[in-house]
């Protein structure tokens, strides 16, 4: 079996989460991924993130490990003459370069997309930055939490009482990683037809906007600024949202007329169907507060787990609010194995492709520089040249 990206070499010159995640996704599709890190400390994410301090002190934090499996680690100092020579030879052998550095850094090292694609015209150079190229903020630094704040996403989250809230996970980082992978694969398809590489300009801000597309369209066409809605659904249906049960909470996605009828019957409240406050969607919208109270009153007789079974059987879109540990015990999580089906048993892709090679035996996350000698030999350097690079400090073997 041939993996979709089998035979594609990716140079992963990234750090933190979004860039490394992008390269990891490409590796899960069969690409060979060589992670380029500075000798000494390497990717800063090796030392922070997650709750396991012992692993972080060993330069293997859980946040780093999440998207590091299956990659070769090459420790090379690009600010030395020898390191620059190695990197250029590596680029000549590559199909894709993924990087998430500021323009200032690329200019200082003379490694902008113009230089890299002059070195290798077939190269796909993917640049992942906070705000993308060709704008007044092109060189501004940014992390996930900054983009959540500046994009308007945090302003939509929470309630008037809590104020704006960021999401509990770094969703912009991982969404940007997927956006980058999609852009790279589109460029690879184009290269098949033209034989010429491309520059993929990926913006974290535009990724955040993408996650808010329907909200942006509504605002542009109506001029109505979105407001924080807490746990209410974006559909603005008063029968959608998160409701309290006798124990726990349940999320209802009751947006269609047939779904409301099913909800009323399942809750043994068919009287709602003839109640002038709730008889049709317009009535329910006008009496949204009353309907919300009525739903909570009906749900108070059972636990969220009991209601989930009853409502799902009745065809009502719903879900009991779960902790992460509970969610990972769900049948889809267990039977499809997302949390362990990626390289070396780490998290996988959010889709399954049939008839592709099993990646479970891929290398676990590697120590900094552990593949340096192997990569240099593969690039054609002799043992003597490799020793010279090491002696000069251009490379490190970990």
RAKA-V798986 format. One record per run of one state. SS is the DSSP state (alpha for helix, beta for strand, coil for the rest). FROM is the first residue (numbers start at 1). TO is the last residue. If there is no record, write none. Layout:
ss,from,to
SS,FROM,TO
SS,FROM,TO
//
This chain:
ss,from,to
coil,1,8
beta,9,13
coil,14,17
alpha,18,28
coil,29,31
beta,32,37
coil,38,43
alpha,44,47
coil,48,52
alpha,53,57
coil,58,61
alpha,62,65
coil,66,70
beta,71,76
coil,77,80
alpha,81,93
coil,94,95
beta,96,99
coil,100,102
alpha,103,109
coil,110,112
alpha,113,119
coil,120,123
beta,124,129
coil,130,143
alpha,144,150
coil,151,152
alpha,153,156
coil,157,157
beta,158,159
coil,160,162
beta,163,164
coil,165,170
alpha,171,194
coil,195,197
beta,198,203
alpha,204,211
coil,212,212
alpha,213,222
coil,223,239
beta,240,244
coil,245,248
beta,249,253
coil,254,256
alpha,257,266
coil,267,269
alpha,270,273
coil,274,280
alpha,281,286
coil,287,287
alpha,288,299
coil,300,303
alpha,304,313
coil,314,317
beta,318,320
coil,321,323
alpha,324,327
coil,328,330
alpha,331,336
coil,337,337
alpha,338,340
coil,341,342
alpha,343,345
coil,346,371
alpha,372,378
coil,379,382
alpha,383,392
coil,393,394
beta,395,396
coil,397,398
//
